[in-house]
Amino acid sequence: MVPPALRRLVLSPVGLLPVAVPGRRLARRLMVEATDRYVSMMRLMPAEQVSGLLTAAAAQRITNDGTEAVREALEQAEGLDALSRMQYADAKVYLPDDILTKIDRASMLNSLEVRCPFLDHHFLELMASVPPHLRLSRGRAKYLLKQAMREVLPDRVLDRPKMGFRAPLESWFRDDLSPFVKSALLGRRTRQRGIFARRALERLVRAQNTLGQLTPHLSAVLVFELWCRSYLDEA
């Protein structure tokens, strides 16, 4: 059991660890229940950090934290084990609103028709009947799939760490795109809109340049600002 004093320090708005310190998000997640941890993972950043980036006027206009759909899906799966509830929420929210959307847009842009065989509803129904400890075995995901492929693929392939398809935003933001990021986020146009607090943006840009830990946050803010310019300013 986590000592209450330590829980308050890590989960407080200020927090025991600075925002950019590696492991801070993991420490926060370990302090809460599995389903609450899942909800926090669906957020790009904690609610208090979002508020810290906004001006007081903008923060007052936020009426929700953006996790309503995730929480609703978890409630719909009430009564199931924690892993099944989270996988149900994945199927209802994360896949259609995030992962599959990206695949669809990228494939259609290149005139490709993509299929996801592991999402066949017969296969999903079968896997939902598999006990949780075989779907996630001692923290190892895709356990049954990897065991089934042991005689087909070498161990070095099956046991290697997960590899994503991320763009090298860290190096881009520090090097080639650094002047653009600064001009876009710290310029007069962004400041006059009155959504983001200038000092908070300065800290975010500075932390990215020195530590590189806040790339997803900086990317989200930048994309939002560019969206404002394309759809709000033009209108």
C-alpha positions as CSV (number, residue, x, y, z in Angstrom):
1,M,0.0,0.0,0.0
2,V,1.3,3.5,-0.9
3,P,1.8,5.7,2.1
4,P,-0.7,8.6,2.1
5,A,2.0,11.3,2.4
6,L,3.8,10.0,-0.7
7,R,0.5,9.8,-2.6
8,R,-0.3,13.4,-1.8
9,L,3.2,14.6,-2.9
10,V,3.1,12.8,-6.2
11,L,-0.5,13.4,-7.1
12,S,-0.7,17.0,-5.9
13,P,-1.0,19.7,-8.6
14,V,2.5,20.8,-7.8
15,G,3.9,17.2,-7.5
16,L,7.0,15.8,-5.9
17,L,8.8,15.5,-9.3
18,P,9.2,18.3,-11.8
19,V,7.1,17.9,-15.0
20,A,10.0,17.1,-17.3
21,V,11.7,14.5,-15.0
22,P,11.7,11.0,-16.6
23,G,9.5,8.6,-14.6
24,R,7.1,11.2,-13.2
25,R,4.1,10.0,-15.2
26,L,4.9,6.4,-14.2
27,A,5.2,7.3,-10.6
28,R,1.8,9.0,-10.7
29,R,0.2,6.0,-12.4
30,L,1.5,3.6,-9.9
31,M,-0.4,5.5,-7.2
32,V,-3.9,4.8,-8.5
33,E,-6.1,1.8,-9.4
34,A,-5.6,0.0,-12.7
35,T,-8.7,1.6,-14.5
36,D,-7.8,5.1,-13.2
37,R,-4.3,4.5,-14.5
38,Y,-5.8,3.6,-17.9
39,V,-7.8,6.8,-18.0
40,S,-4.7,8.8,-17.2
41,M,-2.8,7.0,-20.0
42,M,-5.5,8.1,-22.4
43,R,-4.7,11.7,-21.6
44,L,-1.8,13.5,-23.1
45,M,-1.1,15.4,-19.9
46,P,-2.7,15.8,-16.4
47,A,-5.5,18.2,-16.0
48,E,-3.5,20.5,-13.8
49,Q,-0.8,20.7,-16.4
50,V,-3.3,21.7,-19.0
51,S,-4.6,24.4,-16.8
52,G,-1.1,25.6,-16.2
53,L,-0.6,26.2,-19.9
54,L,-3.7,28.3,-20.3
55,T,-4.6,31.8,-19.3
56,A,-7.0,32.2,-16.4
57,A,-9.8,33.2,-18.8
58,A,-9.2,30.1,-21.1
59,A,-9.0,27.7,-18.1
60,Q,-12.4,28.9,-16.8
61,R,-14.1,27.9,-20.0
62,I,-13.0,24.2,-19.8
63,T,-16.0,22.2,-18.6
64,N,-14.5,18.7,-18.9
65,D,-11.2,16.9,-19.0
66,G,-11.8,15.0,-22.3
67,T,-12.0,11.6,-20.7
68,E,-15.8,11.2,-20.6
69,A,-16.0,8.7,-23.4
70,V,-13.3,6.5,-21.8
71,R,-14.9,6.6,-18.4
72,E,-18.3,5.8,-20.0
73,A,-16.9,2.7,-21.7
74,L,-15.3,1.5,-18.5
75,E,-18.7,1.9,-16.8
76,Q,-20.4,-0.1,-19.5
77,A,-18.0,-3.0,-18.8
78,E,-18.6,-2.8,-15.0
79,G,-18.4,-6.3,-13.5
80,L,-15.7,-7.6,-15.7
81,D,-12.0,-7.9,-14.6
82,A,-9.8,-4.8,-14.9
83,L,-8.0,-6.0,-18.1
84,S,-11.3,-6.8,-19.9
85,R,-12.7,-3.4,-19.0
86,M,-9.7,-1.6,-20.4
87,Q,-9.8,-3.7,-23.5
88,Y,-13.4,-3.0,-24.0
89,A,-12.7,0.8,-23.7
90,D,-9.9,0.3,-26.2
91,A,-12.4,-1.2,-28.7
92,K,-15.0,1.5,-28.1
93,V,-12.8,4.6,-27.9
94,Y,-9.0,4.2,-28.5
95,L,-9.1,2.2,-31.6
96,P,-11.8,4.0,-33.6
97,D,-10.9,7.5,-32.4
98,D,-7.1,7.2,-32.5
99,I,-5.2,4.2,-33.9
100,L,-7.6,3.2,-36.7
101,T,-8.2,6.8,-37.7
102,K,-4.5,7.3,-38.3
103,I,-4.2,4.1,-40.3
104,D,-7.2,5.0,-42.4
105,R,-6.0,8.5,-43.2
106,A,-2.4,7.4,-44.0
107,S,-3.5,4.5,-46.2
108,M,-6.2,6.4,-48.1
109,L,-3.7,9.2,-48.7
110,N,-1.6,6.7,-50.6
111,S,-4.6,4.9,-52.3
112,L,-4.2,1.8,-50.1
113,E,-7.0,-0.4,-48.7
114,V,-5.9,-1.6,-45.2
115,R,-7.4,-4.6,-43.3
116,C,-6.9,-5.4,-39.6
117,P,-7.4,-9.2,-39.3
118,F,-6.9,-9.2,-35.6
119,L,-10.0,-7.0,-35.3
120,D,-12.3,-9.6,-37.0
121,H,-15.3,-9.8,-34.7
122,H,-15.1,-13.6,-34.4
123,F,-11.5,-13.4,-33.3
124,L,-12.3,-10.6,-30.8
125,E,-15.1,-12.6,-29.3
126,L,-12.8,-15.7,-29.0
127,M,-10.1,-13.7,-27.3
128,A,-12.5,-12.1,-24.9
129,S,-13.2,-15.6,-23.6
130,V,-9.5,-16.2,-22.9
131,P,-8.6,-15.8,-19.2
132,P,-6.9,-12.4,-18.4
133,H,-3.7,-14.0,-17.2
134,L,-3.2,-15.5,-20.7
135,R,-3.9,-12.2,-22.5
136,L,-1.4,-10.3,-20.3
137,S,1.0,-12.7,-18.7
138,R,3.3,-11.2,-16.0
139,G,3.3,-7.8,-17.8
140,R,4.0,-9.4,-21.2
141,A,1.5,-8.3,-23.8
142,K,0.5,-10.5,-26.9
143,Y,1.6,-13.5,-24.8
144,L,-0.5,-16.2,-26.7
145,L,0.4,-14.7,-30.1
146,K,4.1,-14.9,-29.3
147,Q,3.9,-18.4,-27.9
148,A,2.0,-19.5,-31.0
149,M,4.8,-18.1,-33.2
150,R,7.8,-19.5,-31.3
151,E,8.5,-22.2,-33.9
152,V,8.0,-19.7,-36.8
153,L,9.9,-16.6,-35.7
154,P,13.3,-16.3,-33.9
155,D,13.4,-15.3,-30.3
156,R,15.2,-12.1,-31.1
157,V,12.1,-11.0,-33.0
158,L,9.5,-12.1,-30.5
159,D,11.3,-10.9,-27.4
160,R,12.6,-7.5,-28.6
161,P,11.1,-4.3,-27.1
162,K,8.0,-2.9,-28.8
163,M,8.9,-0.5,-31.7
164,G,6.5,2.2,-32.6
165,F,6.2,4.4,-35.7
166,R,7.1,7.7,-34.3
167,A,8.3,10.7,-36.2
168,P,11.6,12.1,-34.9
169,L,9.9,15.2,-33.4
170,E,12.5,15.6,-30.6
171,S,15.3,16.3,-33.0
172,W,13.1,18.3,-35.3
173,F,11.9,20.6,-32.5
174,R,15.5,21.0,-31.3
175,D,17.1,21.6,-34.7
176,D,15.3,22.2,-38.0
177,L,11.9,23.3,-36.6
178,S,13.2,25.1,-33.6
179,P,12.9,28.6,-35.1
180,F,9.4,27.8,-36.5
181,V,8.2,26.5,-33.1
182,K,9.4,29.6,-31.3
183,S,7.9,32.0,-33.8
184,A,4.6,30.1,-33.8
185,L,4.1,29.7,-30.1
186,L,5.9,32.8,-28.7
187,G,4.9,35.3,-31.3
188,R,2.3,38.1,-31.1
189,R,-0.4,36.2,-33.0
190,T,-0.5,33.4,-30.4
191,R,-0.3,35.9,-27.5
192,Q,-3.2,38.0,-28.8
193,R,-5.5,35.0,-29.0
194,G,-5.3,34.8,-25.2
195,I,-5.5,31.0,-24.9
196,F,-2.0,30.1,-23.7
197,A,0.0,31.7,-21.0
198,R,3.2,33.1,-22.5
199,R,5.5,32.2,-19.6
200,A,4.1,28.7,-19.6
201,L,4.8,28.4,-23.3
202,E,8.3,29.7,-22.8
203,R,9.0,27.1,-20.1
204,L,7.6,24.4,-22.4
205,V,9.8,25.4,-25.3
206,R,12.8,25.7,-23.1
207,A,12.2,22.3,-21.5
208,Q,11.9,20.6,-24.8
209,N,15.1,22.2,-26.1
210,T,17.1,21.1,-23.0
211,L,15.5,17.8,-21.9
212,G,13.3,16.6,-24.8
213,Q,10.8,15.1,-22.4
214,L,7.8,17.2,-23.4
215,T,7.7,16.6,-27.1
216,P,4.1,15.2,-27.2
217,H,2.9,18.2,-25.1
218,L,4.7,20.7,-27.4
219,S,3.5,19.0,-30.5
220,A,-0.1,19.1,-29.3
221,V,0.1,22.8,-28.4
222,L,1.7,23.6,-31.8
223,V,-0.9,21.6,-33.7
224,F,-3.7,23.4,-31.8
225,E,-2.2,26.8,-32.6
226,L,-1.9,26.0,-36.3
227,W,-5.5,24.7,-36.3
228,C,-6.6,28.0,-34.8
229,R,-4.8,29.9,-37.6
230,S,-6.3,27.7,-40.3
231,Y,-9.9,27.6,-39.0
232,L,-10.4,30.5,-36.5
233,D,-8.3,33.2,-37.9
234,E,-9.3,32.6,-41.5
235,A,-13.0,32.6,-40.5
